């Protein structure tokens, strides 16, 4: 990954440097009017070019040298395979892992405690004040875990507390606890963590591309 990143970065830098050099040294700053002329060559010139092309092809024997022709076609057909190597480098397919979160481990017999992501302490309902936005993760998850990033990318929660009479959606009213509502912190657009909450309008905002959730 490091080598890919470095070479990609270097390649983009050199393309940029080339473009700047091109603009500075090769392109004139002065406006130069150029009269239009027909782009198409006349029939005689075109016939001449086609004739030369045919003669060249016949003289090179390309059409008859099947091995050269076939290996050229074969090598061009193999070019897309390099894309497979690049795609494989993205890692194994996620299968159905993205459809499950750590919260599914909670059962009635063994509920999962919510851990405040800022203080790393278990949360109590009275800690969550009306109008606030708090972030939580399931107990048992530690920043020292090897797979912490993968798990938190699915398990992060945002908790808001709204005065119950201000909750308009019946389902939320039913599922919440004394106005405390929990949602995934992961934006449904391309997965940035949502981090802003507007307590007057009860809108949560994703800073990446300004998606707003009611
Ligand atoms: S990822 Fe949230 S708006 Fe794009």
Boltz pocket constraint, residues with backbone or C-beta under 6 A from the ligand:
constraints:
  - pocket:
      binder: B
      contacts: [[A, 187], [A, 188], [A, 189], [A, 190], [A, 191], [A, 192], [A, 206], [A, 207], [A, 208], [A, 209], [A, 210], [A, 211]]
      max_distance: 6.0
